Amino acid sequence: MPDANDVNKLQEQIFELVRTSQQAIIDAGRTFTERVSTLTPGDTAQLDDLIDNAFDMTERVLESQRDFAKRIVETVTSQIPGTEKQDDAAPDGD
């Protein structure tokens, strides 16, 4: 059974990663706002590019968060006796 200190250390590492990720998103939002404020009125091409870039970044962040969540679940469940990945547990049909 894992030691309580080990669990606490893992939780702190996860929280620090989340805080770092959130700060990066805040910084990106600040940069987005700064760029919007420098646009020439009526220049919709620049604004369209800026919007596309913001949504592309958001998609990458969400994909990264999805992968992170899946890796956490896989790591945690692999430590629980009697659990297997679905692909590994499926009968092979022989």
N, C-alpha and C positions, 0 to 999 in steps of 0.2 A: 504494500500500500504506500502511495506517495507520502512523503513527509509534508506537514502543513507549511513549513518554511519554503519548500520547493514549489508548492501550489501558489503561495503568496508571491514568490519571485516571478513565476510564470504570469500571474495576473498583472503584476506591475509592468512586466515587459510588454504585454498586450496593450495595457492602457497607455503606455508611453508611445507605442506604435500608432495607436488611434489618435493621440494628441498631436503627434508629428504630422500625420496625414491630414488632420483637420486644419492645422496651421498652414500646410501647403495649399489647401483649398482656399483658405481665407486670403493668403497672399495672391493667389491666382485671381480671386474676385477683385482684390484691390487693383491689380494690374489691369484687369478688364475695365474697371471704372475709370482709371487714369487714361486708358486709350480712348474710351468713348468720349471723354471730355475734350480730347484734342481733335476730334473729327470736325471736318468742315461741314457746316449745315448744308443739307441737300446732297451730300456725297453718300448715296445709299450703297454703292458698291463696297466701300470700306466697311460700312456698317454690316452689310451682308456677310463679308468675310469674317468680321469680328464675331458675329453670331454663330457662324458655322464653326469657327475655331473653339468657341466656348462650349458648344454642344459636343464637338469631337472630344474635347478634354473631359467633359462630364461622362461620356460613354467609356473612355479609358479608365477613369476613376472607378466607375461602377463595375466594370469588368474586373479590375484589380481587386475590389472589395469582394466580389463574388468568389474569385479564385482563392483569396485569403480565407474566407469563411469556409469554403470546402476543405482547404488544407487543415484548418483548425479542427473541423469535425473529423476528418480522416485520422489526424494525429491522436486526438482524444479517444476516439472509438477503437483505434488499434491497440490502445493500452488496456482496454476492458476485456477480460477473459471471456471467451465464448462468442465474440463478435467477429464477423468476417465481412469483407466487401461483397456486395451482391454478385458481381461477376465471378468471384471465387467460390461462392456458395452454390451457384446454379449447377444443376446436374448436367453432365456432359452428354447424355443421351445414349450412352453405350449399354 
